Amino acid sequence: QVRGLCGTYNWNQQDEFTTPAGDVETGVTAFANKYRASGDCPALGPLPLEPCDAFAGRRELAEAACAVLHGPAFQ
């Protein structure tokens, strides 16, 4: 009964990109766009997303969050 961004967890890699409508996308971008929660989120384009360019105001927050992952709690 698992599906979505976490996959189907049935050991079949052919259906990992199953969308909410039940169809299977072949590319990451199209799959991710099917799970956009609102129109406030920009649709992903065909090029790889550069998070620091797209969300420059969030860089400090992202670096702080990553610092926790690289810190002693996760060593």
Backbone as XML, in Angstrom:
<?xml version="1.0"?>
<chain id="A" units="angstrom">
  <residue number="1" name="GLN">
    <atom name="N" x="0.807" y="-1.209" z="0.000"/>
    <atom name="CA" x="0.000" y="0.000" z="0.000"/>
    <atom name="C" x="0.846" y="1.269" z="0.000"/>
  </residue>
  <residue number="2" name="VAL">
    <atom name="N" x="2.167" y="1.125" z="-0.094"/>
    <atom name="CA" x="3.052" y="2.291" z="-0.107"/>
    <atom name="C" x="3.241" y="2.751" z="-1.549"/>
  </residue>
  <residue number="3" name="ARG">
    <atom name="N" x="3.220" y="4.055" z="-1.752"/>
    <atom name="CA" x="3.501" y="4.617" z="-3.072"/>
    <atom name="C" x="3.875" y="6.075" z="-2.907"/>
  </residue>
  <residue number="4" name="GLY">
    <atom name="N" x="4.250" y="6.700" z="-3.993"/>
    <atom name="CA" x="4.583" y="8.114" z="-3.952"/>
    <atom name="C" x="6.061" y="8.373" z="-3.952"/>
  </residue>
  <residue number="5" name="LEU">
    <atom name="N" x="6.449" y="9.447" z="-3.302"/>
    <atom name="CA" x="7.840" y="9.868" z="-3.341"/>
    <atom name="C" x="8.777" y="8.869" z="-2.685"/>
  </residue>
  <residue number="6" name="CYS">
    <atom name="N" x="8.255" y="7.979" z="-1.862"/>
    <atom name="CA" x="9.082" y="6.946" z="-1.230"/>
    <atom name="C" x="9.106" y="5.662" z="-2.041"/>
  </residue>
  <residue number="7" name="GLY">
    <atom name="N" x="8.432" y="5.596" z="-3.156"/>
    <atom name="CA" x="8.396" y="4.388" z="-3.962"/>
    <atom name="C" x="7.296" y="3.448" z="-3.504"/>
  </residue>
  <residue number="8" name="THR">
    <atom name="N" x="7.240" y="2.267" z="-4.114"/>
    <atom name="CA" x="6.184" y="1.308" z="-3.811"/>
    <atom name="C" x="6.626" y="0.213" z="-2.859"/>
  </residue>
  <residue number="9" name="TYR">
    <atom name="N" x="7.918" y="0.077" z="-2.662"/>
    <atom name="CA" x="8.483" y="-0.892" z="-1.732"/>
    <atom name="C" x="7.998" y="-2.315" z="-2.005"/>
  </residue>
  <residue number="10" name="ASN">
    <atom name="N" x="7.962" y="-2.659" z="-3.294"/>
    <atom name="CA" x="7.566" y="-4.014" z="-3.663"/>
    <atom name="C" x="8.662" y="-4.720" z="-4.470"/>
  </residue>
  <residue number="11" name="TRP">
    <atom name="N" x="9.852" y="-4.167" z="-4.466"/>
    <atom name="CA" x="11.035" y="-4.700" z="-5.162"/>
    <atom name="C" x="10.897" y="-4.662" z="-6.673"/>
  </residue>
  <residue number="12" name="ASN">
    <atom name="N" x="9.922" y="-3.960" z="-7.198"/>
    <atom name="CA" x="9.742" y="-3.810" z="-8.645"/>
    <atom name="C" x="10.100" y="-2.370" z="-8.999"/>
  </residue>
  <residue number="13" name="GLN">
    <atom name="N" x="11.279" y="-2.156" z="-9.576"/>
    <atom name="CA" x="11.719" y="-0.801" z="-9.882"/>
    <atom name="C" x="10.950" y="-0.171" z="-11.040"/>
  </residue>
  <residue number="14" name="GLN">
    <atom name="N" x="10.167" y="-0.940" z="-11.771"/>
    <atom name="CA" x="9.416" y="-0.412" z="-12.902"/>
    <atom name="C" x="8.241" y="0.462" z="-12.472"/>
  </residue>
  <residue number="15" name="ASP">
    <atom name="N" x="7.801" y="0.355" z="-11.217"/>
    <atom name="CA" x="6.649" y="1.140" z="-10.785"/>
    <atom name="C" x="6.983" y="2.139" z="-9.676"/>
  </residue>
  <residue number="16" name="GLU">
    <atom name="N" x="8.245" y="2.457" z="-9.509"/>
    <atom name="CA" x="8.648" y="3.374" z="-8.441"/>
    <atom name="C" x="8.110" y="4.786" z="-8.641"/>
  </residue>
  <residue number="17" name="PHE">
    <atom name="N" x="7.903" y="5.200" z="-9.877"/>
    <atom name="CA" x="7.436" y="6.562" z="-10.150"/>
    <atom name="C" x="5.923" y="6.584" z="-10.391"/>
  </residue>
  <residue number="18" name="THR">
    <atom name="N" x="5.163" y="5.842" z="-9.601"/>
    <atom name="CA" x="3.711" y="5.843" z="-9.719"/>
    <atom name="C" x="3.161" y="7.149" z="-9.151"/>
  </residue>
  <residue number="19" name="THR">
    <atom name="N" x="2.336" y="7.843" z="-9.930"/>
    <atom name="CA" x="1.807" y="9.145" z="-9.545"/>
    <atom name="C" x="0.509" y="8.989" z="-8.753"/>
  </residue>
  <residue number="20" name="PRO">
    <atom name="N" x="0.001" y="10.085" z="-8.189"/>
    <atom name="CA" x="-1.271" y="10.007" z="-7.464"/>
    <atom name="C" x="-2.424" y="9.511" z="-8.343"/>
  </residue>
  <residue number="21" name="ALA">
    <atom name="N" x="-2.335" y="9.739" z="-9.652"/>
    <atom name="CA" x="-3.389" y="9.297" z="-10.567"/>
    <atom name="C" x="-3.245" y="7.826" z="-10.938"/>
  </residue>
  <residue number="22" name="GLY">
    <atom name="N" x="-2.129" y="7.198" z="-10.530"/>
    <atom name="CA" x="-1.929" y="5.783" z="-10.809"/>
    <atom name="C" x="-1.106" y="5.478" z="-12.038"/>
  </residue>
  <residue number="23" name="ASP">
    <atom name="N" x="-0.756" y="6.516" z="-12.819"/>
    <atom name="CA" x="0.102" y="6.271" z="-13.976"/>
    <atom name="C" x="1.562" y="6.239" z="-13.536"/>
  </residue>
  <residue number="24" name="VAL">
    <atom name="N" x="2.437" y="5.750" z="-14.386"/>
    <atom name="CA" x="3.846" y="5.638" z="-14.050"/>
    <atom name="C" x="4.645" y="6.570" z="-14.953"/>
  </residue>
  <residue number="25" name="GLU">
    <atom name="N" x="5.355" y="7.517" z="-14.343"/>
    <atom name="CA" x="6.211" y="8.430" z="-15.092"/>
    <atom name="C" x="7.576" y="7.779" z="-15.304"/>
  </residue>
  <residue number="26" name="THR">
    <atom name="N" x="8.262" y="8.188" z="-16.358"/>
    <atom name="CA" x="9.582" y="7.633" z="-16.637"/>
    <atom name="C" x="10.705" y="8.558" z="-16.209"/>
  </residue>
  <residue number="27" name="GLY">
    <atom name="N" x="10.399" y="9.826" z="-15.949"/>
    <atom name="CA" x="11.436" y="10.780" z="-15.572"/>
    <atom name="C" x="11.166" y="11.404" z="-14.213"/>
  </residue>
  <residue number="28" name="VAL">
    <atom name="N" x="12.236" y="11.791" z="-13.547"/>
    <atom name="CA" x="12.149" y="12.373" z="-12.211"/>
    <atom name="C" x="11.366" y="13.681" z="-12.222"/>
  </residue>
  <residue number="29" name="THR">
    <atom name="N" x="11.616" y="14.535" z="-13.199"/>
    <atom name="CA" x="10.976" y="15.851" z="-13.238"/>
    <atom name="C" x="9.460" y="15.735" z="-13.372"/>
  </residue>
  <residue number="30" name="ALA">
    <atom name="N" x="8.993" y="14.938" z="-14.321"/>
    <atom name="CA" x="7.549" y="14.774" z="-14.506"/>
    <atom name="C" x="6.917" y="14.153" z="-13.265"/>
  </residue>
  <residue number="31" name="PHE">
    <atom name="N" x="7.604" y="13.190" z="-12.670"/>
    <atom name="CA" x="7.097" y="12.534" z="-11.462"/>
    <atom name="C" x="6.974" y="13.534" z="-10.318"/>
  </residue>
  <residue number="32" name="ALA">
    <atom name="N" x="8.020" y="14.318" z="-10.077"/>
    <atom name="CA" x="8.001" y="15.289" z="-8.982"/>
    <atom name="C" x="6.920" y="16.339" z="-9.190"/>
  </residue>
  <residue number="33" name="ASN">
    <atom name="N" x="6.716" y="16.771" z="-10.420"/>
    <atom name="CA" x="5.695" y="17.780" z="-10.699"/>
    <atom name="C" x="4.289" y="17.270" z="-10.390"/>
  </residue>
  <residue number="34" name="LYS">
    <atom name="N" x="4.053" y="15.968" z="-10.488"/>
    <atom name="CA" x="2.736" y="15.410" z="-10.171"/>
    <atom name="C" x="2.432" y="15.491" z="-8.678"/>
  </residue>
  <residue number="35" name="TYR">
    <atom name="N" x="3.470" y="15.632" z="-7.852"/>
    <atom name="CA" x="3.284" y="15.685" z="-6.405"/>
    <atom name="C" x="3.375" y="17.106" z="-5.840"/>
  </residue>
  <residue number="36" name="ARG">
    <atom name="N" x="3.394" y="18.120" z="-6.701"/>
    <atom name="CA" x="3.414" y="19.494" z="-6.198"/>
    <atom name="C" x="2.154" y="19.742" z="-5.380"/>
  </residue>
  <residue number="37" name="ALA">
    <atom name="N" x="2.320" y="20.289" z="-4.192"/>
    <atom name="CA" x="1.189" y="20.465" z="-3.274"/>
    <atom name="C" x="0.347" y="21.690" z="-3.601"/>
  </residue>
  <residue number="38" name="SER">
    <atom name="N" x="0.937" y="22.692" z="-4.209"/>
    <atom name="CA" x="0.170" y="23.898" z="-4.510"/>
    <atom name="C" x="0.803" y="24.638" z="-5.673"/>
  </residue>
  <residue number="39" name="GLY">
    <atom name="N" x="0.059" y="25.593" z="-6.196"/>
    <atom name="CA" x="0.558" y="26.418" z="-7.274"/>
    <atom name="C" x="1.674" y="27.349" z="-6.837"/>
  </residue>
  <residue number="40" name="ASP">
    <atom name="N" x="1.872" y="27.480" z="-5.510"/>
    <atom name="CA" x="2.943" y="28.333" z="-5.012"/>
    <atom name="C" x="4.319" y="27.744" z="-5.301"/>
  </residue>
  <residue number="41" name="CYS">
    <atom name="N" x="4.381" y="26.431" z="-5.448"/>
    <atom name="CA" x="5.650" y="25.767" z="-5.747"/>
    <atom name="C" x="5.890" y="25.832" z="-7.249"/>
  </residue>
  <residue number="42" name="PRO">
    <atom name="N" x="7.076" y="26.264" z="-7.663"/>
    <atom name="CA" x="7.329" y="26.317" z="-9.108"/>
    <atom name="C" x="7.461" y="24.913" z="-9.686"/>
  </residue>
  <residue number="43" name="ALA">
    <atom name="N" x="6.944" y="24.729" z="-10.894"/>
    <atom name="CA" x="7.093" y="23.448" z="-11.583"/>
    <atom name="C" x="8.553" y="23.270" z="-11.954"/>
  </residue>
  <residue number="44" name="LEU">
    <atom name="N" x="9.033" y="22.051" z="-11.825"/>
    <atom name="CA" x="10.404" y="21.766" z="-12.208"/>
    <atom name="C" x="10.509" y="21.740" z="-13.716"/>
  </residue>
  <residue number="45" name="GLY">
    <atom name="N" x="11.607" y="22.269" z="-14.229"/>
    <atom name="CA" x="11.870" y="22.237" z="-15.654"/>
    <atom name="C" x="12.716" y="21.029" z="-16.014"/>
  </residue>
  <residue number="46" name="PRO">
    <atom name="N" x="13.070" y="20.901" z="-17.274"/>
    <atom name="CA" x="13.837" y="19.738" z="-17.703"/>
    <atom name="C" x="15.292" y="19.751" z="-17.235"/>
  </residue>
  <residue number="47" name="LEU">
    <atom name="N" x="15.797" y="20.889" z="-16.846"/>
    <atom name="CA" x="17.187" y="20.973" z="-16.400"/>
    <atom name="C" x="17.292" y="20.659" z="-14.918"/>
  </residue>
  <residue number="48" name="PRO">
    <atom name="N" x="18.438" y="20.174" z="-14.475"/>
    <atom name="CA" x="18.605" y="19.921" z="-13.031"/>
    <atom name="C" x="18.426" y="21.202" z="-12.227"/>
  </residue>
  <residue number="49" name="LEU">
    <atom name="N" x="17.718" y="21.105" z="-11.125"/>
    <atom name="CA" x="17.470" y="22.248" z="-10.259"/>
    <atom name="C" x="18.728" y="22.598" z="-9.478"/>
  </residue>
  <residue number="50" name="GLU">
    <atom name="N" x="19.077" y="23.852" z="-9.462"/>
    <atom name="CA" x="20.187" y="24.340" z="-8.660"/>
    <atom name="C" x="19.577" y="25.037" z="-7.449"/>
  </residue>
  <residue number="51" name="PRO">
    <atom name="N" x="19.437" y="24.349" z="-6.328"/>
    <atom name="CA" x="18.714" y="24.898" z="-5.180"/>
    <atom name="C" x="19.248" y="26.248" z="-4.701"/>
  </residue>
  <residue number="52" name="CYS">
    <atom name="N" x="20.548" y="26.434" z="-4.687"/>
    <atom name="CA" x="21.095" y="27.697" z="-4.183"/>
    <atom name="C" x="20.778" y="28.864" z="-5.115"/>
  </residue>
  <residue number="53" name="ASP">
    <atom name="N" x="20.623" y="28.586" z="-6.402"/>
    <atom name="CA" x="20.250" y="29.642" z="-7.339"/>
    <atom name="C" x="18.756" y="29.932" z="-7.272"/>
  </residue>
  <residue number="54" name="ALA">
    <atom name="N" x="17.948" y="28.885" z="-7.169"/>
    <atom name="CA" x="16.494" y="29.039" z="-7.180"/>
    <atom name="C" x="15.961" y="29.614" z="-5.869"/>
  </residue>
  <residue number="55" name="PHE">
    <atom name="N" x="16.622" y="29.309" z="-4.758"/>
    <atom name="CA" x="16.149" y="29.736" z="-3.446"/>
    <atom name="C" x="17.287" y="30.392" z="-2.664"/>
  </residue>
  <residue number="56" name="ALA">
    <atom name="N" x="17.842" y="31.449" z="-3.229"/>
    <atom name="CA" x="19.021" y="32.091" z="-2.644"/>
    <atom name="C" x="18.794" y="32.531" z="-1.205"/>
  </residue>
  <residue number="57" name="GLY">
    <atom name="N" x="17.605" y="32.946" z="-0.858"/>
    <atom name="CA" x="17.316" y="33.396" z="0.499"/>
    <atom name="C" x="17.316" y="32.280" z="1.525"/>
  </residue>
  <residue number="58" name="ARG">
    <atom name="N" x="17.323" y="31.048" z="1.099"/>
    <atom name="CA" x="17.277" y="29.898" z="2.009"/>
    <atom name="C" x="18.649" y="29.260" z="2.233"/>
  </residue>
  <residue number="59" name="ARG">
    <atom name="N" x="19.685" y="29.810" z="1.651"/>
    <atom name="CA" x="21.018" y="29.204" z="1.731"/>
    <atom name="C" x="21.471" y="29.024" z="3.174"/>
  </residue>
  <residue number="60" name="GLU">
    <atom name="N" x="21.336" y="30.053" z="4.000"/>
    <atom name="CA" x="21.789" y="29.963" z="5.394"/>
    <atom name="C" x="21.023" y="28.884" z="6.152"/>
  </residue>
  <residue number="61" name="LEU">
    <atom name="N" x="19.722" y="28.794" z="5.938"/>
    <atom name="CA" x="18.910" y="27.769" z="6.587"/>
    <atom name="C" x="19.360" y="26.369" z="6.159"/>
  </residue>
  <residue number="62" name="ALA">
    <atom name="N" x="19.613" y="26.193" z="4.871"/>
    <atom name="CA" x="20.061" y="24.895" z="4.358"/>
    <atom name="C" x="21.426" y="24.524" z="4.930"/>
  </residue>
  <residue number="63" name="GLU">
    <atom name="N" x="22.336" y="25.469" z="5.008"/>
    <atom name="CA" x="23.662" y="25.184" z="5.556"/>
    <atom name="C" x="23.571" y="24.808" z="7.037"/>
  </residue>
  <residue number="64" name="ALA">
    <atom name="N" x="22.695" y="25.459" z="7.776"/>
    <atom name="CA" x="22.515" y="25.121" z="9.194"/>
    <atom name="C" x="21.936" y="23.720" z="9.350"/>
  </residue>
  <residue number="65" name="ALA">
    <atom name="N" x="20.977" y="23.372" z="8.502"/>
    <atom name="CA" x="20.376" y="22.049" z="8.562"/>
    <atom name="C" x="21.397" y="20.971" z="8.204"/>
  </residue>
  <residue number="66" name="CYS">
    <atom name="N" x="22.204" y="21.225" z="7.209"/>
    <atom name="CA" x="23.234" y="20.262" z="6.799"/>
    <atom name="C" x="24.312" y="20.124" z="7.872"/>
  </residue>
  <residue number="67" name="ALA">
    <atom name="N" x="24.588" y="21.187" z="8.573"/>
    <atom name="CA" x="25.601" y="21.138" z="9.630"/>
    <atom name="C" x="25.194" y="20.140" z="10.708"/>
  </residue>
  <residue number="68" name="VAL">
    <atom name="N" x="23.899" y="20.041" z="10.985"/>
    <atom name="CA" x="23.417" y="19.072" z="11.977"/>
    <atom name="C" x="23.722" y="17.658" z="11.503"/>
  </residue>
  <residue number="69" name="LEU">
    <atom name="N" x="23.504" y="17.384" z="10.219"/>
    <atom name="CA" x="23.759" y="16.058" z="9.672"/>
    <atom name="C" x="25.253" y="15.684" z="9.688"/>
  </residue>
  <residue number="70" name="HIS">
    <atom name="N" x="26.086" y="16.701" z="9.572"/>
    <atom name="CA" x="27.531" y="16.464" z="9.594"/>
    <atom name="C" x="28.113" y="16.546" z="11.014"/>
  </residue>
  <residue number="71" name="GLY">
    <atom name="N" x="27.274" y="16.834" z="11.990"/>
    <atom name="CA" x="27.714" y="17.010" z="13.365"/>
    <atom name="C" x="27.885" y="15.703" z="14.108"/>
  </residue>
  <residue number="72" name="PRO">
    <atom name="N" x="28.256" y="15.799" z="15.365"/>
    <atom name="CA" x="28.554" y="14.605" z="16.167"/>
    <atom name="C" x="27.351" y="13.690" z="16.404"/>
  </residue>
  <residue number="73" name="ALA">
    <atom name="N" x="26.132" y="14.198" z="16.346"/>
    <atom name="CA" x="24.963" y="13.360" z="16.589"/>
    <atom name="C" x="24.819" y="12.246" z="15.548"/>
  </residue>
  <residue number="74" name="PHE">
    <atom name="N" x="25.354" y="12.467" z="14.351"/>
    <atom name="CA" x="25.217" y="11.476" z="13.272"/>
    <atom name="C" x="26.530" y="10.785" z="12.912"/>
  </residue>
  <residue number="75" name="GLN">
    <atom name="N" x="27.525" y="10.891" z="13.777"/>
    <atom name="CA" x="28.800" y="10.238" z="13.508"/>
    <atom name="C" x="28.844" y="8.853" z="14.081"/>
  </residue>
</chain>
